[in-house]
Amino acid sequence: MAQPVSAAAAQAHVEALARGAESYLDPQTGFVVLTADTLLARGACCGSGCRHCPYPVAEQRRAERPTACD
């Protein structure tokens, strides 16, 4: 199962969405994280277990996402 998102990371996501940014830096890890809007624009789930995956669980499973759960 996916790890919970910290409050700081959730805020960074909200701010990135407000700016129309495709991604943001996770304030704890320094990793680049794609926003939900960027992932949705791709048109399909890639199955990589993205933090903000906007696709339904059924589609995540079809894409063989390892952490997809109901």
N, C-alpha and C positions, 0 to 999 in steps of 0.2 A: 504494500500500500504506500502511496505517496506520503512524504513527510509534510507536516503542516508548514504553511508559509508564515514566516515571522511578520510581525506588525510592520517592521521597517521595510521588508520586501513588498508587502501588500501596498504600502504607501508609495513606494517607488513605482509599482505597476500602475497605480491610479494616476500618478504624475506623468508617467510616460504616455499613457492613453490620452490624457488631457493635452499633451504637447503634440500628439500625433506621431510619436516616436515608434519605430519598429521594435525597439528593445530597450532594456535598461541594465545597469550593473547591479547585481545583487549586493546590497550593502554589507552582508556578512561574509560572502565567499569571493566576491569580485568577479563571479562568472557573468557572462552575458546571457540574459534571459529574454526570449521573444515574448511580445505581448500577445494577448488573446486575439486582438484585431489582426496582427500580422499572421498568426497561425490560421485564422479564418480566411484570410485573403489567399492562402495557398490552395484552398479548395477541397482539401481532404486531409485526414489525419495521417501523419507520417509514421506513427507507431513508436516514436522515440521516447515517449513518456514525458512530454513537455509539461512544465509546471502549469501553464495556463491554457491547456488544450480545451478548445471550445466545442469539440465534437462529442456526440452522444457516446455512451459506453459501448453500445453495439458496434459503432463504427471504429472505435478504438480497438476493440477486440478483432475486428476484421483486419485491421492494420497490424495485428499482433503486438499491440502495446503490452509490455510485461506487467504493468501495474494497474490495468483497467479493472475497476470493480464497481459494483452497483452502489 
